[in-house]
Amino acid sequence: MNRKTIGILGEKIAVEYLRQKGYKILERNYSPKFVSGPMYGEIDIVAKKGDILSFVEVKTQVCKSGEVRNFFPEDRVNYSKQRKIIKTSKTYLLENNLTSETKWQIDILAIGIFLKEKKAKIRHIKNAVSDFT
C-alpha cells in the first residue's frame, strides 16, 4: 500500500469518526482559491460541531500488531506544517465571509491502521495548534 492510498484511507476513517462524534463535514481537501504558494497548504477536513469550526489535519500510519507504543503520526505536524495550517485556516475564514467572532480550532486526527486485523486506532487531539499569531 503506497503513501497516497494510506492517506486516502486515513481520511475516510477520519470522516466517519467525526460524523459518529457529531461533527458536520463542511469540506474535504480544502485549498485556498485566490492565493497560493509555499506559505499555504491544504486542510484535510473542515468540520463543525456546535458553534466551533474545526480544521482537521489527518496523519495516518500503518502499524504492525503490537506497535501501538510507537504510534505517533501527529509528530509529523512540525512547526512549518502548523504555520501552513494556520494561514490556510485563516484564508478559509476570509473566503467564506466568517467574522472574527467565529470560534475555530485546529485538530489533529492521528490514525494507526492495523491491516492484518482490519482495525484502526484513532487519537483525536483537539485544539492541537493554538498559536494563531
KEMILO-673844 format. One line per field, with one value per residue (C-alpha): residue in one letter; x, y, z. Coordinates in steps of 0.25 Angstrom, whole numbers, plus 5000, padded with zeros to 4 digits. Each point is the difference from the previous one (the first is absolute). Layout:
// residues N
rest [a,...]
u [X,...]
v [Y,...]
w [Z,...]
END
This chain:
// residues 133
rest [m,n,r,k,t,i,g,i,l,g,e,k,i,a,v,e,y,l,r,q,k,g,y,k,i,l,e,r,n,y,s,p,k,f,v,s,g,p,m,y,g,e,i,d,i,v,a,k,k,g,d,i,l,s,f,v,e,v,k,t,q,v,c,k,s,g,e,v,r,n,f,f,p,e,d,r,v,n,y,s,k,q,r,k,i,i,k,t,s,k,t,y,l,l,e,n,n,l,t,s,e,t,k,w,q,i,d,i,l,a,i,g,i,f,l,k,e,k,k,a,k,i,r,h,i,k,n,a,v,s,d,f,t]
u [5000,5006,5000,4989,4991,5003,4996,4987,4996,5004,4992,4988,5001,5001,4988,4992,5006,4996,4986,4998,5005,4989,5008,4995,5010,5000,5012,5011,5013,4998,5011,4999,4993,5006,5014,5011,5015,5009,4993,4987,4996,4988,4990,4996,4986,4992,4989,4991,4994,4991,5006,5014,5007,5011,5011,5005,5013,5000,5013,5000,5010,4999,5003,5004,4994,5005,5006,4990,5011,5007,4988,5002,4996,4997,5015,5000,4993,5012,5001,5000,4988,4993,5003,4994,4987,4998,5002,4991,4989,5000,4999,4988,4993,5002,4995,4988,4997,5001,5001,5011,4989,5001,5005,5011,5011,5010,4999,5009,4994,5011,4996,5007,4995,5003,4998,5001,4989,4992,4999,5004,5004,4996,5006,4992,5009,4990,5006,5013,5006,4996,5010,4992,5010]
v [5000,5013,5013,5007,4988,4999,5015,4999,4988,5008,5012,4991,4994,5014,5005,4988,5002,5015,4997,4990,5011,5009,5009,5005,4999,5013,4998,4990,5003,5015,5009,5015,5005,5013,4999,4989,4998,4993,5007,4993,4986,4991,4998,4985,5002,5012,4996,5007,4995,5009,5014,4996,4999,4989,5000,4986,4994,4985,4992,4986,4989,4985,4992,4986,4992,5004,5013,5009,5006,5005,5006,5016,5004,5014,5002,5003,5013,5009,5015,5002,4992,5007,5014,4995,4994,5013,5009,4991,5000,5015,5000,4991,5009,5012,4993,4996,5013,4995,5011,5002,4995,4986,4989,4991,4991,4991,4985,4988,4986,4990,4987,4987,4989,4986,4993,4986,5002,5009,5010,5015,5007,5015,5011,5013,5011,5012,5015,4994,5012,5013,5011,5007,5012]
w [5000,4996,5008,4991,5002,5015,5001,4993,5009,5012,4995,4998,5014,5006,4993,5005,5014,5000,4995,5011,5010,4995,4991,4987,4989,4992,4991,4996,4995,5000,4993,4999,4987,4999,5006,4998,5003,5010,5012,4998,5000,5000,5011,5000,5007,5004,5010,5009,5014,5007,4998,4998,4987,4999,4990,5001,4996,4998,5002,4997,5002,4997,5013,5002,5012,5013,4994,5008,5009,4987,4995,4999,4986,5005,5002,4985,5003,5002,5001,4985,4998,5012,4994,4986,5007,5008,4987,4992,5011,5001,4985,5001,5010,4990,4988,5007,5006,5014,5011,5010,5010,4994,5010,4993,5003,4993,5004,4996,4998,5001,4994,5001,4990,5004,4986,5005,5011,4991,5011,5003,5012,5001,5008,4999,5005,5001,4999,4997,4994,5009,4996,4989,5000]
END
